Amino acid sequence: MTLGKSHASLLILFSLALASCQSEDKPPLPRYTSEYRGYAGTPESNRSAARYFIEFRSRYALTYGHSYVVFGQMGKGGRPVTQEVAGLAPASNDPAPYVLGHIVPVPAETGASDGDLEEQYRSASWRVMLTEAEYRKTVAFIRQLQAKSKVWQASVYNCNAFVAEIARSMGYKAPAIWLRPQQFITKLREMNGG
């Protein structure tokens, strides 16, 4: 009986992973960035000191895409002076761990991956401007999340789940993790008034 339940659970997880891959992405919006000011619930009056940002992003890939965050300090003219990337992906460029990760957890990395900062691959984004205190709090959470996120599994703990944890730590609502990354970031922005 236990063996049957474990097979059923595996089948359900595999079905969720496949279902998330069935829709199609919208055309690219490489320069589209929606700016939103503040942590959820922060009064607008505290926004004048916003010199930092976090940008929730998705990009195209050979598969169904990737979601991640870019964060740093803004310079004059609204251009990033510093930027760093955090996201969750299998810790290999070899496709085998990625394919295997649709069935079982595989080792993960939590930094930048190929294509994250290349504009032609960006499919959706949502920028949130932060004060220095908000930025420090957000970066501290990202560092803790990076330290504890050791595995990637497509239907249980994927790149969207990683990004959702960051958004929730800031007081935002997050959509289901089984959406394609472009849809996930677009829905994240829409759910939170951005």
Salt bridges, closest charged atoms under 4 A:
ASP25 OD1 - ARG180 NE 3.13
GLU35 OE1 - ARG37 NH2 4.00
GLU35 OE2 - ARG127 NH1 3.37
GLU55 OE2 - ARG57 NE 2.60
GLU55 OE2 - ARG122 NH1 2.93
GLU55 OE1 - ARG127 NE 2.69
GLU84 OE2 - ARG143 NH1 2.85
ASP116 OD1 - ARG59 NE 2.58
GLU119 OE2 - ARG122 NH2 2.58
GLU132 OE2 - ARG136 NH2 2.56
GLU134 OE1 - ARG47 NH2 2.69
GLU165 OE1 - LYS148 NZ 3.58
